[in-house]
Amino acid sequence: MTDKEIYELLVADDDYGNVFMEDDDGKKFEMEQIGIIPMHGVIYAVLDLLKVDDVEISEDDGGIVMLELDYDEESDEYYVSTVEDDEIFEEVMFEFEKIPEEK
């Protein structure tokens, strides 16, 4: 998926499909959407890692993946990157956990 496809999927109100990404080394990842939260002028997406290179991840090995989503209107460019900063990760998760679950 391109950055634009990932961005549009994650911000859509009616599309809860899984996200598929590939890293620079060709490793493939499949993630399930949990939710999004806007902070610091960007959108953070919280996802659950399901598969790496088409192999299911056990609950013990899995975990939360956080993506930073940004769109530059001037250049019409979409940017998607994983959040590596522990402080930002913790801050976003703290705020995300305050959101009531939908029933």
Backbone as XML, in Angstrom:
<?xml version="1.0"?>
<chain id="A" units="angstrom">
  <residue number="1" name="MET">
    <atom name="N" x="0.846" y="-1.181" z="0.000"/>
    <atom name="CA" x="0.000" y="0.000" z="0.000"/>
    <atom name="C" x="0.894" y="1.246" z="0.000"/>
  </residue>
  <residue number="2" name="THR">
    <atom name="N" x="0.456" y="2.251" z="-0.708"/>
    <atom name="CA" x="1.182" y="3.515" z="-0.710"/>
    <atom name="C" x="0.837" y="4.299" z="0.552"/>
  </residue>
  <residue number="3" name="ASP">
    <atom name="N" x="1.631" y="5.333" z="0.846"/>
    <atom name="CA" x="1.341" y="6.191" z="1.993"/>
    <atom name="C" x="-0.060" y="6.790" z="1.869"/>
  </residue>
  <residue number="4" name="LYS">
    <atom name="N" x="-0.424" y="7.201" z="0.662"/>
    <atom name="CA" x="-1.747" y="7.797" z="0.444"/>
    <atom name="C" x="-2.844" y="6.780" z="0.734"/>
  </residue>
  <residue number="5" name="GLU">
    <atom name="N" x="-2.693" y="5.536" z="0.267"/>
    <atom name="CA" x="-3.701" y="4.505" z="0.507"/>
    <atom name="C" x="-3.835" y="4.203" z="2.001"/>
  </residue>
  <residue number="6" name="ILE">
    <atom name="N" x="-2.703" y="4.114" z="2.690"/>
    <atom name="CA" x="-2.729" y="3.854" z="4.129"/>
    <atom name="C" x="-3.415" y="5.008" z="4.862"/>
  </residue>
  <residue number="7" name="TYR">
    <atom name="N" x="-3.030" y="6.234" z="4.527"/>
    <atom name="CA" x="-3.617" y="7.425" z="5.151"/>
    <atom name="C" x="-5.131" y="7.435" z="4.965"/>
  </residue>
  <residue number="8" name="GLU">
    <atom name="N" x="-5.566" y="7.269" z="3.725"/>
    <atom name="CA" x="-6.993" y="7.335" z="3.428"/>
    <atom name="C" x="-7.768" y="6.208" z="4.109"/>
  </residue>
  <residue number="9" name="LEU">
    <atom name="N" x="-7.194" y="5.015" z="4.164"/>
    <atom name="CA" x="-7.844" y="3.891" z="4.837"/>
    <atom name="C" x="-8.024" y="4.173" z="6.322"/>
  </residue>
  <residue number="10" name="LEU">
    <atom name="N" x="-6.975" y="4.680" z="6.956"/>
    <atom name="CA" x="-7.017" y="4.886" z="8.399"/>
    <atom name="C" x="-7.900" y="6.046" z="8.834"/>
  </residue>
  <residue number="11" name="VAL">
    <atom name="N" x="-8.062" y="7.054" z="8.008"/>
    <atom name="CA" x="-8.906" y="8.189" z="8.396"/>
    <atom name="C" x="-10.346" y="8.047" z="7.923"/>
  </residue>
  <residue number="12" name="ALA">
    <atom name="N" x="-10.631" y="7.030" z="7.116"/>
    <atom name="CA" x="-11.999" y="6.814" z="6.629"/>
    <atom name="C" x="-12.904" y="6.389" z="7.780"/>
  </residue>
  <residue number="13" name="ASP">
    <atom name="N" x="-14.100" y="6.938" z="7.805"/>
    <atom name="CA" x="-15.055" y="6.616" z="8.865"/>
    <atom name="C" x="-15.706" y="5.249" z="8.691"/>
  </residue>
  <residue number="14" name="ASP">
    <atom name="N" x="-15.662" y="4.721" z="7.485"/>
    <atom name="CA" x="-16.417" y="3.498" z="7.208"/>
    <atom name="C" x="-15.570" y="2.346" z="6.662"/>
  </residue>
  <residue number="15" name="ASP">
    <atom name="N" x="-14.259" y="2.438" z="6.757"/>
    <atom name="CA" x="-13.396" y="1.376" z="6.227"/>
    <atom name="C" x="-12.443" y="0.930" z="7.328"/>
  </residue>
  <residue number="16" name="TYR">
    <atom name="N" x="-12.628" y="-0.297" z="7.783"/>
    <atom name="CA" x="-11.807" y="-0.816" z="8.875"/>
    <atom name="C" x="-10.917" y="-1.965" z="8.401"/>
  </residue>
  <residue number="17" name="GLY">
    <atom name="N" x="-10.536" y="-1.933" z="7.131"/>
    <atom name="CA" x="-9.677" y="-2.970" z="6.573"/>
    <atom name="C" x="-8.296" y="-2.959" z="7.205"/>
  </residue>
  <residue number="18" name="ASN">
    <atom name="N" x="-7.607" y="-4.073" z="7.045"/>
    <atom name="CA" x="-6.252" y="-4.182" z="7.581"/>
    <atom name="C" x="-5.273" y="-3.359" z="6.759"/>
  </residue>
  <residue number="19" name="VAL">
    <atom name="N" x="-4.191" y="-2.970" z="7.399"/>
    <atom name="CA" x="-3.140" y="-2.181" z="6.765"/>
    <atom name="C" x="-1.993" y="-3.121" z="6.407"/>
  </residue>
  <residue number="20" name="PHE">
    <atom name="N" x="-1.485" y="-2.979" z="5.193"/>
    <atom name="CA" x="-0.369" y="-3.783" z="4.713"/>
    <atom name="C" x="0.787" y="-2.842" z="4.379"/>
  </residue>
  <residue number="21" name="MET">
    <atom name="N" x="1.943" y="-3.123" z="4.980"/>
    <atom name="CA" x="3.121" y="-2.291" z="4.742"/>
    <atom name="C" x="4.318" y="-3.183" z="4.472"/>
  </residue>
  <residue number="22" name="GLU">
    <atom name="N" x="5.314" y="-2.588" z="3.827"/>
    <atom name="CA" x="6.572" y="-3.282" z="3.574"/>
    <atom name="C" x="7.704" y="-2.346" z="3.970"/>
  </residue>
  <residue number="23" name="ASP">
    <atom name="N" x="8.695" y="-2.890" z="4.710"/>
    <atom name="CA" x="9.812" y="-2.032" z="5.110"/>
    <atom name="C" x="10.878" y="-1.989" z="4.018"/>
  </residue>
  <residue number="24" name="ASP">
    <atom name="N" x="11.934" y="-1.253" z="4.255"/>
    <atom name="CA" x="12.989" y="-1.073" z="3.257"/>
    <atom name="C" x="13.711" y="-2.375" z="2.904"/>
  </residue>
  <residue number="25" name="ASP">
    <atom name="N" x="13.641" y="-3.371" z="3.805"/>
    <atom name="CA" x="14.294" y="-4.657" z="3.569"/>
    <atom name="C" x="13.363" y="-5.667" z="2.908"/>
  </residue>
  <residue number="26" name="GLY">
    <atom name="N" x="12.129" y="-5.252" z="2.594"/>
    <atom name="CA" x="11.184" y="-6.135" z="1.928"/>
    <atom name="C" x="10.342" y="-6.971" z="2.880"/>
  </residue>
  <residue number="27" name="LYS">
    <atom name="N" x="10.460" y="-6.738" z="4.166"/>
    <atom name="CA" x="9.661" y="-7.461" z="5.160"/>
    <atom name="C" x="8.236" y="-6.913" z="5.115"/>
  </residue>
  <residue number="28" name="LYS">
    <atom name="N" x="7.249" y="-7.823" z="5.074"/>
    <atom name="CA" x="5.844" y="-7.427" z="4.970"/>
    <atom name="C" x="5.157" y="-7.511" z="6.325"/>
  </residue>
  <residue number="29" name="PHE">
    <atom name="N" x="4.279" y="-6.542" z="6.572"/>
    <atom name="CA" x="3.550" y="-6.468" z="7.825"/>
    <atom name="C" x="2.059" y="-6.306" z="7.549"/>
  </residue>
  <residue number="30" name="GLU">
    <atom name="N" x="1.245" y="-7.022" z="8.312"/>
    <atom name="CA" x="-0.203" y="-6.850" z="8.257"/>
    <atom name="C" x="-0.658" y="-6.432" z="9.645"/>
  </residue>
  <residue number="31" name="MET">
    <atom name="N" x="-1.446" y="-5.351" z="9.699"/>
    <atom name="CA" x="-1.885" y="-4.802" z="10.974"/>
    <atom name="C" x="-3.378" y="-4.504" z="10.939"/>
  </residue>
  <residue number="32" name="GLU">
    <atom name="N" x="-4.012" y="-4.678" z="12.092"/>
    <atom name="CA" x="-5.428" y="-4.394" z="12.249"/>
    <atom name="C" x="-5.595" y="-3.028" z="12.898"/>
  </residue>
  <residue number="33" name="GLN">
    <atom name="N" x="-6.535" y="-2.262" z="12.386"/>
    <atom name="CA" x="-6.808" y="-0.944" z="12.943"/>
    <atom name="C" x="-7.446" y="-1.050" z="14.314"/>
  </residue>
  <residue number="34" name="ILE">
    <atom name="N" x="-6.963" y="-0.246" z="15.252"/>
    <atom name="CA" x="-7.593" y="-0.143" z="16.563"/>
    <atom name="C" x="-8.235" y="1.232" z="16.701"/>
  </residue>
  <residue number="35" name="GLY">
    <atom name="N" x="-7.542" y="2.266" z="16.247"/>
    <atom name="CA" x="-8.113" y="3.603" z="16.317"/>
    <atom name="C" x="-7.104" y="4.659" z="15.927"/>
  </residue>
  <residue number="36" name="ILE">
    <atom name="N" x="-7.579" y="5.889" z="15.868"/>
    <atom name="CA" x="-6.721" y="7.025" z="15.530"/>
    <atom name="C" x="-6.966" y="8.143" z="16.533"/>
  </residue>
  <residue number="37" name="ILE">
    <atom name="N" x="-5.950" y="8.985" z="16.671"/>
    <atom name="CA" x="-6.084" y="10.159" z="17.544"/>
    <atom name="C" x="-5.245" y="11.296" z="16.955"/>
  </residue>
  <residue number="38" name="PRO">
    <atom name="N" x="-5.862" y="12.459" z="16.749"/>
    <atom name="CA" x="-5.091" y="13.612" z="16.277"/>
    <atom name="C" x="-4.374" y="14.286" z="17.444"/>
  </residue>
  <residue number="39" name="MET">
    <atom name="N" x="-3.094" y="14.539" z="17.252"/>
    <atom name="CA" x="-2.284" y="15.249" z="18.255"/>
    <atom name="C" x="-1.105" y="15.905" z="17.546"/>
  </residue>
  <residue number="40" name="HIS">
    <atom name="N" x="-0.630" y="17.002" z="18.085"/>
    <atom name="CA" x="0.586" y="17.659" z="17.587"/>
    <atom name="C" x="0.522" y="17.981" z="16.092"/>
  </residue>
  <residue number="41" name="GLY">
    <atom name="N" x="-0.664" y="18.250" z="15.563"/>
    <atom name="CA" x="-0.803" y="18.629" z="14.167"/>
    <atom name="C" x="-0.737" y="17.481" z="13.174"/>
  </residue>
  <residue number="42" name="VAL">
    <atom name="N" x="-0.703" y="16.245" z="13.668"/>
    <atom name="CA" x="-0.729" y="15.067" z="12.804"/>
    <atom name="C" x="-1.760" y="14.089" z="13.377"/>
  </residue>
  <residue number="43" name="ILE">
    <atom name="N" x="-1.929" y="12.968" z="12.702"/>
    <atom name="CA" x="-2.832" y="11.922" z="13.175"/>
    <atom name="C" x="-1.983" y="10.710" z="13.526"/>
  </residue>
  <residue number="44" name="TYR">
    <atom name="N" x="-2.250" y="10.138" z="14.687"/>
    <atom name="CA" x="-1.571" y="8.905" z="15.081"/>
    <atom name="C" x="-2.558" y="7.758" z="14.966"/>
  </residue>
  <residue number="45" name="ALA">
    <atom name="N" x="-2.119" y="6.682" z="14.336"/>
    <atom name="CA" x="-2.937" y="5.487" z="14.194"/>
    <atom name="C" x="-2.368" y="4.399" z="15.098"/>
  </residue>
  <residue number="46" name="VAL">
    <atom name="N" x="-3.259" y="3.766" z="15.836"/>
    <atom name="CA" x="-2.880" y="2.676" z="16.726"/>
    <atom name="C" x="-3.348" y="1.384" z="16.070"/>
  </residue>
  <residue number="47" name="LEU">
    <atom name="N" x="-2.402" y="0.459" z="15.878"/>
    <atom name="CA" x="-2.698" y="-0.788" z="15.179"/>
    <atom name="C" x="-2.173" y="-1.992" z="15.960"/>
  </residue>
  <residue number="48" name="ASP">
    <atom name="N" x="-2.762" y="-3.148" z="15.669"/>
    <atom name="CA" x="-2.328" y="-4.405" z="16.274"/>
    <atom name="C" x="-1.601" y="-5.206" z="15.202"/>
  </residue>
  <residue number="49" name="LEU">
    <atom name="N" x="-0.362" y="-5.600" z="15.469"/>
    <atom name="CA" x="0.421" y="-6.380" z="14.519"/>
    <atom name="C" x="-0.141" y="-7.792" z="14.433"/>
  </residue>
  <residue number="50" name="LEU">
    <atom name="N" x="-0.534" y="-8.213" z="13.216"/>
    <atom name="CA" x="-1.124" y="-9.534" z="13.012"/>
    <atom name="C" x="-0.158" y="-10.525" z="12.371"/>
  </residue>
  <residue number="51" name="LYS">
    <atom name="N" x="0.543" y="-10.071" z="11.315"/>
    <atom name="CA" x="1.416" y="-10.971" z="10.555"/>
    <atom name="C" x="2.694" y="-10.259" z="10.140"/>
  </residue>
  <residue number="52" name="VAL">
    <atom name="N" x="3.779" y="-11.027" z="10.090"/>
    <atom name="CA" x="5.038" y="-10.559" z="9.525"/>
    <atom name="C" x="5.432" y="-11.577" z="8.472"/>
  </residue>
  <residue number="53" name="ASP">
    <atom name="N" x="5.652" y="-11.113" z="7.247"/>
    <atom name="CA" x="5.954" y="-11.987" z="6.108"/>
    <atom name="C" x="4.949" y="-13.129" z="6.005"/>
  </residue>
  <residue number="54" name="ASP">
    <atom name="N" x="3.660" y="-12.786" z="6.131"/>
    <atom name="CA" x="2.528" y="-13.715" z="6.002"/>
    <atom name="C" x="2.475" y="-14.788" z="7.081"/>
  </residue>
  <residue number="55" name="VAL">
    <atom name="N" x="3.246" y="-14.652" z="8.148"/>
    <atom name="CA" x="3.220" y="-15.588" z="9.268"/>
    <atom name="C" x="2.512" y="-14.902" z="10.440"/>
  </residue>
  <residue number="56" name="GLU">
    <atom name="N" x="1.465" y="-15.573" z="10.968"/>
    <atom name="CA" x="0.728" y="-14.998" z="12.090"/>
    <atom name="C" x="1.620" y="-14.828" z="13.302"/>
  </residue>
  <residue number="57" name="ILE">
    <atom name="N" x="1.400" y="-13.729" z="13.996"/>
    <atom name="CA" x="2.159" y="-13.398" z="15.197"/>
    <atom name="C" x="1.380" y="-13.897" z="16.409"/>
  </residue>
  <residue number="58" name="SER">
    <atom name="N" x="2.060" y="-14.564" z="17.332"/>
    <atom name="CA" x="1.394" y="-15.004" z="18.557"/>
    <atom name="C" x="1.122" y="-13.785" z="19.435"/>
  </residue>
  <residue number="59" name="GLU">
    <atom name="N" x="0.194" y="-13.933" z="20.370"/>
    <atom name="CA" x="-0.109" y="-12.814" z="21.268"/>
    <atom name="C" x="1.121" y="-12.389" z="22.062"/>
  </residue>
  <residue number="60" name="ASP">
    <atom name="N" x="1.973" y="-13.351" z="22.402"/>
    <atom name="CA" x="3.190" y="-13.041" z="23.155"/>
    <atom name="C" x="4.180" y="-12.225" z="22.333"/>
  </residue>
  <residue number="61" name="ASP">
    <atom name="N" x="4.242" y="-12.486" z="21.030"/>
    <atom name="CA" x="5.195" y="-11.800" z="20.160"/>
    <atom name="C" x="4.614" y="-10.547" z="19.521"/>
  </residue>
  <residue number="62" name="GLY">
    <atom name="N" x="3.288" y="-10.439" z="19.504"/>
    <atom name="CA" x="2.632" y="-9.315" z="18.852"/>
    <atom name="C" x="2.708" y="-8.056" z="19.690"/>
  </residue>
  <residue number="63" name="GLY">
    <atom name="N" x="2.006" y="-7.086" z="19.255"/>
    <atom name="CA" x="2.000" y="-5.849" z="20.017"/>
    <atom name="C" x="1.387" y="-4.713" z="19.242"/>
  </residue>
  <residue number="64" name="ILE">
    <atom name="N" x="1.432" y="-3.569" z="19.856"/>
    <atom name="CA" x="0.868" y="-2.362" z="19.272"/>
    <atom name="C" x="1.907" y="-1.691" z="18.378"/>
  </residue>
  <residue number="65" name="VAL">
    <atom name="N" x="1.441" y="-1.271" z="17.219"/>
    <atom name="CA" x="2.254" y="-0.485" z="16.295"/>
    <atom name="C" x="1.576" y="0.873" z="16.176"/>
  </residue>
  <residue number="66" name="MET">
    <atom name="N" x="2.364" y="1.925" z="16.198"/>
    <atom name="CA" x="1.806" y="3.260" z="16.054"/>
    <atom name="C" x="2.399" y="3.913" z="14.816"/>
  </residue>
  <residue number="67" name="LEU">
    <atom name="N" x="1.507" y="4.457" z="13.998"/>
    <atom name="CA" x="1.930" y="5.165" z="12.795"/>
    <atom name="C" x="1.599" y="6.643" z="12.932"/>
  </residue>
  <residue number="68" name="GLU">
    <atom name="N" x="2.474" y="7.482" z="12.405"/>
    <atom name="CA" x="2.216" y="8.918" z="12.315"/>
    <atom name="C" x="1.785" y="9.191" z="10.891"/>
  </residue>
  <residue number="69" name="LEU">
    <atom name="N" x="0.627" y="9.817" z="10.749"/>
    <atom name="CA" x="0.057" y="10.136" z="9.440"/>
    <atom name="C" x="0.062" y="11.642" z="9.251"/>
  </residue>
  <residue number="70" name="ASP">
    <atom name="N" x="0.580" y="12.081" z="8.129"/>
    <atom name="CA" x="0.615" y="13.514" z="7.863"/>
    <atom name="C" x="0.314" y="13.754" z="6.392"/>
  </residue>
  <residue number="71" name="TYR">
    <atom name="N" x="-0.308" y="14.884" z="6.124"/>
    <atom name="CA" x="-0.627" y="15.282" z="4.751"/>
    <atom name="C" x="-0.206" y="16.727" z="4.557"/>
  </residue>
  <residue number="72" name="ASP">
    <atom name="N" x="0.560" y="16.970" z="3.504"/>
    <atom name="CA" x="1.006" y="18.316" z="3.162"/>
    <atom name="C" x="0.149" y="18.805" z="1.999"/>
  </residue>
  <residue number="73" name="GLU">
    <atom name="N" x="-0.772" y="19.721" z="2.305"/>
    <atom name="CA" x="-1.683" y="20.230" z="1.275"/>
    <atom name="C" x="-0.949" y="20.942" z="0.153"/>
  </residue>
  <residue number="74" name="GLU">
    <atom name="N" x="0.092" y="21.668" z="0.518"/>
    <atom name="CA" x="0.823" y="22.448" z="-0.480"/>
    <atom name="C" x="1.432" y="21.570" z="-1.578"/>
  </residue>
  <residue number="75" name="SER">
    <atom name="N" x="2.052" y="20.467" z="-1.166"/>
    <atom name="CA" x="2.694" y="19.580" z="-2.146"/>
    <atom name="C" x="1.818" y="18.382" z="-2.508"/>
  </residue>
  <residue number="76" name="ASP">
    <atom name="N" x="0.657" y="18.258" z="-1.843"/>
    <atom name="CA" x="-0.264" y="17.139" z="-2.050"/>
    <atom name="C" x="0.448" y="15.798" z="-1.810"/>
  </residue>
  <residue number="77" name="GLU">
    <atom name="N" x="1.256" y="15.766" z="-0.749"/>
    <atom name="CA" x="2.017" y="14.559" z="-0.392"/>
    <atom name="C" x="1.496" y="13.978" z="0.916"/>
  </residue>
  <residue number="78" name="TYR">
    <atom name="N" x="1.454" y="12.648" z="0.961"/>
    <atom name="CA" x="1.048" y="11.917" z="2.158"/>
    <atom name="C" x="2.288" y="11.271" z="2.762"/>
  </residue>
  <residue number="79" name="TYR">
    <atom name="N" x="2.354" y="11.294" z="4.092"/>
    <atom name="CA" x="3.501" y="10.719" z="4.789"/>
    <atom name="C" x="3.006" y="9.775" z="5.886"/>
  </residue>
  <residue number="80" name="VAL">
    <atom name="N" x="3.559" y="8.570" z="5.896"/>
    <atom name="CA" x="3.236" y="7.579" z="6.918"/>
    <atom name="C" x="4.555" y="7.029" z="7.444"/>
  </residue>
  <residue number="81" name="SER">
    <atom name="N" x="4.729" y="7.074" z="8.769"/>
    <atom name="CA" x="5.950" y="6.528" z="9.361"/>
    <atom name="C" x="5.629" y="5.916" z="10.722"/>
  </residue>
  <residue number="82" name="THR">
    <atom name="N" x="6.433" y="4.949" z="11.126"/>
    <atom name="CA" x="6.233" y="4.354" z="12.445"/>
    <atom name="C" x="6.780" y="5.305" z="13.508"/>
  </residue>
  <residue number="83" name="VAL">
    <atom name="N" x="6.123" y="5.303" z="14.645"/>
    <atom name="CA" x="6.558" y="6.139" z="15.758"/>
    <atom name="C" x="7.626" y="5.363" z="16.528"/>
  </residue>
  <residue number="84" name="GLU">
    <atom name="N" x="8.826" y="5.914" z="16.560"/>
    <atom name="CA" x="9.952" y="5.280" z="17.243"/>
    <atom name="C" x="10.253" y="5.935" z="18.581"/>
  </residue>
  <residue number="85" name="ASP">
    <atom name="N" x="9.783" y="7.157" z="18.787"/>
    <atom name="CA" x="10.053" y="7.926" z="19.993"/>
    <atom name="C" x="9.170" y="7.412" z="21.138"/>
  </residue>
  <residue number="86" name="ASP">
    <atom name="N" x="9.790" y="6.867" z="22.184"/>
    <atom name="CA" x="9.051" y="6.291" z="23.307"/>
    <atom name="C" x="8.175" y="7.312" z="24.023"/>
  </residue>
  <residue number="87" name="GLU">
    <atom name="N" x="8.650" y="8.552" z="24.149"/>
    <atom name="CA" x="7.863" y="9.579" z="24.827"/>
    <atom name="C" x="6.584" y="9.890" z="24.069"/>
  </residue>
  <residue number="88" name="ILE">
    <atom name="N" x="6.694" y="10.049" z="22.753"/>
    <atom name="CA" x="5.505" y="10.316" z="21.931"/>
    <atom name="C" x="4.567" y="9.117" z="21.980"/>
  </residue>
  <residue number="89" name="PHE">
    <atom name="N" x="5.122" y="7.906" z="21.859"/>
    <atom name="CA" x="4.314" y="6.692" z="21.910"/>
    <atom name="C" x="3.502" y="6.652" z="23.203"/>
  </residue>
  <residue number="90" name="GLU">
    <atom name="N" x="4.152" y="6.862" z="24.332"/>
    <atom name="CA" x="3.475" y="6.819" z="25.626"/>
    <atom name="C" x="2.435" y="7.931" z="25.761"/>
  </residue>
  <residue number="91" name="GLU">
    <atom name="N" x="2.779" y="9.137" z="25.297"/>
    <atom name="CA" x="1.847" y="10.267" z="25.370"/>
    <atom name="C" x="0.590" y="9.993" z="24.548"/>
  </residue>
  <residue number="92" name="VAL">
    <atom name="N" x="0.764" y="9.500" z="23.334"/>
    <atom name="CA" x="-0.381" y="9.205" z="22.472"/>
    <atom name="C" x="-1.217" y="8.073" z="23.070"/>
  </residue>
  <residue number="93" name="MET">
    <atom name="N" x="-0.577" y="7.017" z="23.567"/>
    <atom name="CA" x="-1.324" y="5.908" z="24.167"/>
    <atom name="C" x="-2.099" y="6.376" z="25.393"/>
  </residue>
  <residue number="94" name="PHE">
    <atom name="N" x="-1.517" y="7.254" z="26.199"/>
    <atom name="CA" x="-2.200" y="7.797" z="27.382"/>
    <atom name="C" x="-3.493" y="8.494" z="26.968"/>
  </residue>
  <residue number="95" name="GLU">
    <atom name="N" x="-3.421" y="9.336" z="25.933"/>
    <atom name="CA" x="-4.599" y="10.050" z="25.447"/>
    <atom name="C" x="-5.578" y="9.101" z="24.760"/>
  </residue>
  <residue number="96" name="PHE">
    <atom name="N" x="-5.053" y="8.147" z="24.007"/>
    <atom name="CA" x="-5.898" y="7.191" z="23.284"/>
    <atom name="C" x="-6.724" y="6.360" z="24.257"/>
  </residue>
  <residue number="97" name="GLU">
    <atom name="N" x="-6.127" y="5.959" z="25.358"/>
    <atom name="CA" x="-6.819" y="5.120" z="26.329"/>
    <atom name="C" x="-7.948" y="5.865" z="27.055"/>
  </residue>
  <residue number="98" name="LYS">
    <atom name="N" x="-7.959" y="7.177" z="26.968"/>
    <atom name="CA" x="-9.035" y="7.979" z="27.561"/>
    <atom name="C" x="-10.321" y="7.935" z="26.706"/>
  </residue>
  <residue number="99" name="ILE">
    <atom name="N" x="-10.180" y="7.572" z="25.441"/>
    <atom name="CA" x="-11.334" y="7.567" z="24.529"/>
    <atom name="C" x="-12.244" y="6.386" z="24.888"/>
  </residue>
  <residue number="100" name="PRO">
    <atom name="N" x="-13.527" y="6.649" z="25.102"/>
    <atom name="CA" x="-14.447" y="5.546" z="25.433"/>
    <atom name="C" x="-14.586" y="4.580" z="24.249"/>
  </residue>
  <residue number="101" name="GLU">
    <atom name="N" x="-14.699" y="3.292" z="24.568"/>
    <atom name="CA" x="-14.875" y="2.291" z="23.520"/>
    <atom name="C" x="-16.270" y="2.408" z="22.940"/>
  </residue>
  <residue number="102" name="GLU">
    <atom name="N" x="-16.361" y="2.204" z="21.604"/>
    <atom name="CA" x="-17.684" y="2.219" z="20.940"/>
    <atom name="C" x="-18.362" y="0.896" z="21.189"/>
  </residue>
  <residue number="103" name="LYS">
    <atom name="N" x="-19.677" y="0.952" z="21.322"/>
    <atom name="CA" x="-20.435" y="-0.277" z="21.569"/>
    <atom name="C" x="-21.252" y="-0.661" z="20.382"/>
  </residue>
</chain>
